[in-house]
Amino acid sequence: MSTPTSAAAHRVPPTPVLSVSPVVLPSPGRAVDLEVRVSAPLTGGELPVILLSHGQGPSNHLSSLNGYAPLAHYWAAHGFVVIQPTHLSSRTLRLPPDTPGAPLHWRSRAEDMTRVLDRLDALEAAVPQLRGRLDGSRVAVAGHSMGGHTASLLLGARLTDPDDGTEVDLSDPRVTAGVLLAAPGRGGDSLSEYAARNLPFLDGTDFSRMTTPALVVAGEKDASAHLTVRGPEWHTDPYVLSPGPKTLLTLSGAEHGLGGIAGYDAAETTDESPGRVAAVQRLTWAYLRSAFHPADPAWKEACDELTAGAAPYGRIESK
């Protein structure tokens, strides 16, 4: 495989990272108050924000504010403030199974992200080292697996509420870019029997109004047979079925863990590859860097490097 040494990533030299958790946001009406991790570079100002939504894997702690260190640390070291909520679906909360919205709390997940944006001032007050350094006008959302579903809702995807049949719009205009990592695709006859029976909120997913620019990352071997009958192509639906501008990064040989983005040496990663994780780190960073700084060549350089080797880690297409 080619090694993405990435001069583009080195355009913003990595800096030491400050990471603070839990920062507690009082949340009336929520089963428990919202806890988040905030990671940021020690220096710099006018820092754009990435809201990172965790997935729902078998580990106890990766599906919480304690997961996704390979991405959160990298992004923060290269100039972003990364905010990671612990959603109500996290095993770390040990909520009763009859908690409203259980087990995956799809609506509450998106509302968590909106709540964070509503309370950026409170986050700055809770972490004095951040005061005056956030740029709330440049906000991206990212998520892996179920977190990708959450992110897609903020980017403009719609769904049909399985309880009452109404269309749900949880988009947030403050979010102006996104990264969807192994996110679910459309419902209907694409769903497995298990997903159709147990995850009915996936059935009415509609990407046709997901207009916010986004990078969709899919694994070439991410079959997700427990969720879909269509195999790996299902995870490209957020790209194929949404309007542009969108970009699709298909990772060669990658399974659902995309090389191990959820955590270092995680047992649930079936395709562990430090090189693949490095490619995801650098390409997602470069995409968001250029999204918020259009004159910056980071994305073009990262794409050129991806395809330069004899056996690249993936391929890119855009619309």
N, C-alpha and C positions, 0 to 999 in steps of 0.2 A: 504494500500500500504506500501511496505517497504520504509524505509527512508535511502537514501544513505549517511551515515555519512562520508564516504570516507576518510579513513586514507591515501589513495593515494594522494588525493588533499592536505592534510595537510603536505605531504612530502616537498612541497614547500610552506612555510607559506605565506599567503597573505600579500602584502605590500601596502601602500598607492599608489594611481594611479595619474599620471599626464596626463591630457587630454587637448589637444590644438586643437582649430578649429576656423575658417577655416584656414588651410594652403593652400595657392593658388599656383598651379603649372601652369605657363603659357603654353597654349596649342594651338599653331597655327593650324588653320584648324578645330578646334572643335568649336561648336556653342558658347560656353562660356569656360573660363578657368576652369580647373579641381580643385575643392575644396575637401579637405580631412580632416578628423579628425585623429589625432595621439594620441593613448593612450598607456602609458608605465608605468612600475613600477618606483617609484622614485629612487630606488637603483638597482645595479646589472649591469653586463656587458655581452657581447657576447649574446645578446638577440635575439632569433629567431623572425621572422616576420610572422604575419598572415594578409593576405589581405582579408577583409570581404566585400562581395558584398550584398547590400540590396535587398529585394524583391520589389514587386509592389502591395502592399495592398491598401485599401481605405483611409488610413490616409494620412494627408498632409506631416507629418514630419518623420514618422517612415521609410519611403522609401527615406532615405537620410543619410548623415553622422551623423544625430542626432538619428538614430534608433539603435536598437539591443544593448542597454546598458547592459541588463542582461548577454550577452555573452562577449561583448567587455571589460567591466569592470572586469569580472571574469578572463578572459584570461590574461589581463594586470596585474592584481593583483597577478597572479601566474607565471609571468616570461616571457611573450610575449610582443612584440610591435605590436599593432593592428592598422591597417591603413584602414580607411573606406572612400571610395570615394562617392561623390554624382553623380550618373550617370545621363545622359541627360534625362532619363525617369522619373526622380523625379518631382513630382508636385511642389516642392519648387522652381523650376527654372522657371515655367510658360512659357515654350517655346511655340511658335506657333505650332499648330497641323501639319502644313506643313513642319516643320523642317526635313531635310533629316534624315532618319532612324526612324522617329516616327512611332508608339507611344512607342515602347519598346527598340529601339536602341540596338538590340542584339549585333551587331558588335562593336559599340562604347563602350559598357560595358566592353567587354574583352580587348579592346585597352586601356581603363582607367587603368586596372590592370597592363598591360605591361608598361604603361607610368609611373606609380608609381615606379615600379622596376627600370626603367631607371633613375629615379630621386631620388633615396634614398639619394644621397649626398646632394641634394637641401633640402630635408626634414630635414636632420640632421642640415643643416645650419640654417633653419628656426626655429628649436626648439633646442636651444643651449644645453638644458639639456640632449639631446640625443647624442651629438657629441661623436663619438668613441664607442658607446655602442651597435650598431646594428650588428648583424651577417647576412650579406647578402647572405651567403652560405646556410642558413637554412630558407627556405621560404615555407609557406603553403598558400593555398587559401581555403576560406570557403564562403558559400553563402546559402541563404534561398530562396526557391521558384524560382522566376526568377533569383535571385542571385545564386542559385544552378546551373541553366543552364549556367550562366556566368562562374562559377567556373569549371564546367565540360569541357568547351572549353579549359581552360588553362591546364587542366589535360590530354587533348588529344582527347576528343570527337570531332567528325567532324559533319558538317552539310552541306546541299546543299543550296546554296544561292537561294532563291526563285525568285530573279530578273534576274539572268543570268544562273542558272543551274550549276554553278561551285562548286566544293567541297571546303569548307573553313576549313583551319587549323590555329587555333589561339593558339595552344599549346605553352607553354613557358618552356624550360628545367630548368630554374631557380627555378621553382615550383616543389618541391619534395614530397609533401604530400597534401592531401585535405580532406575537410569535406563538404559533400553535404547534405543539410537539406531540406527535402520535395522538392527535385528537380524534374523537369519534366522528364517523361520517353520518350519512342520512339514515333515516329509519325505514319503515315499511318492510318490503321484502328483502332488504339488506340485513335485517337483524336475525340473529340466531334465535332459536326457540327460547333459550334461557333469557336473553336480553328482552325479547318481546314480552315475556311473562313478568319479569322482575324489575325491568328498567323502562317502564312505559313512556317516561318523559323523552326517551330517545326516538320514539316513533314519529313524532311530529316535527323533527328538526328541519328548518328551512334556512338555507344559506343564501338565498337569492337577494336578500337585503343586507348582507354583511359587506358593506361598502368600504369600511376602514381598511387602509393598506395593511397587509400582513404577510409574514413569511410562514408558510406551512411546511413543517418538517415531517417526513414519513419514512419509515423503515422499509427497505425492499423486501424483508422477510417477516414483517410484523403481521402475522395472520390473524391474531386476536380471535381465535375460533369460538371462544366463549361469548363473544359479542356479535360477530358478523359471519355470514355465509359467503362473503365475497372475497375474503382474503385481504392481502396487503393493500390493494387498490382502494379499499373502503376509507383508509386514512387520508387519501388524497381528495376526498369529497369537498372539504372546506376550500380547497383551491379550485377544483373543477366546477363546482356548482355555485360559486360566488362570483360577483362582478369584480373586475380589476379596480385598482392595481393590486395584484397578488403575485407572489413568487413561491414556487414549489422547490424544495430541496429534498431529493430522494437519496437516502443514505444507503450505499451499497452494502448488502449483507446484514443490515441492521434489523434487530428485532424490537420488541416494544420498549426495552430499556434504553435504546439508542446508544448503546455502548457503556452505559452506567451513569447517566446524568442525575439520577435520583440520590446518589450517595456514593461515597468512596467504598470500594470493596463490598458492595451490597450483595447479599446472598440471592436476592430476587432478580438480579441482572443476569439474563441468559445469554447475553452477547457481549460480555465485558471486553472493552477495547479502549485503552487510554487514548490511542490515536484518534478513534472515532469521537470520543468525548471532546478532545481538543478541537476537532473540526467543528463540532456543534457549538462549543464555546465561542470560537473565533468568528464563525459565520453569523451566528445570532447577534453577537456584539456588533459586528461590522454592519449588518442590516440596520439595526437600530441607530447606530452612530450616524450612518448616512441619512436615515429617515429624519433625524433631528438636526443634522448639519448637511443639507443637500449638496453643498460644495465639497464636502469631504470625500475623498476617493476610497475610503476604507472598504466599502462594499464591492466596488469594481475590482480592487486589488485582491480581496479575499476570494472572489469568484475566479479570477484569473489563476490564482495559486491552486485552487481546488482542482481545476482541470488540467494543470500543467504536467502532472506526473503520469507515469505509465499506467498506474492502477489507482485512480482517484478514489477518494472516500465517498463520492456521490456525484450527482448531476443536478443542474439547475435549469428551470424554465420559468418564464414570466409572462404575464399578460397585463 
